[in-house]
Amino acid sequence: MAKVGRNETCPCGSGRKAKRCCYSAERLEAEVQVRRRLRTLVAQSLPDLADVDGDELRELVHQAIHLPERDLSLQVRLPALASPEVERAAAALLADDDYEFDDWVMKVALQLATPERRLEVAQAVADLRDQDKIDRRVAAVALLDLGEASESAVCLASVAESIAVSAGRERTPSGLLVAS
């Protein structure tokens, strides 16, 4: 990946210089704080996985990926004005084109799965865990996944569920059907 100079145009597409946009000192410091908070949540949850074996871990991963279906707070917030990618993902879902839906969800997730949004979902997982609404071990696996620097399966599932609910294809966890 090429290094972005401070006086070059920001790669986010804003048209501003990188030093005044995504690469500003304030923005970079905020990202460090978000990543630090994510690491803290992960570290606090690791003791919950101390006696988990391989088979049990696979089942916990499966359950963690399905967490966004259980509570709206576990779904990544979509932008108020749907992007073309969100609209295309919703259209593919409504057309029952699973491959195209998966492709568009991945593109949307690349845009939306910022450290800040991952922290929002991670904090929601921790809150539900602390309220005894989800199993501590499932929460630990979800937090571990969300804290990873690479792609997060829980975050991807969160984006997919958000699009499905907004498209009216899935009901909210409380049973409401959103009109599309």
ABEGO torsion letter per residue (X at the ends): XBBBBAABBBAAGAGBBAAABAABAAAAAAAAAAAAAAAAAAAAAAAAAAABBAAAAAAAAAAAAAAAAABAAABBBBBABBBAAAAAAAAAAAAGBAAAAAAAAAAAAAAABBAAAAAAAAAAAAAAAAAGABBAAAAAAAAAAAABABBBAAAAAAAAAAAAAAAGABBBAAGBBBBX
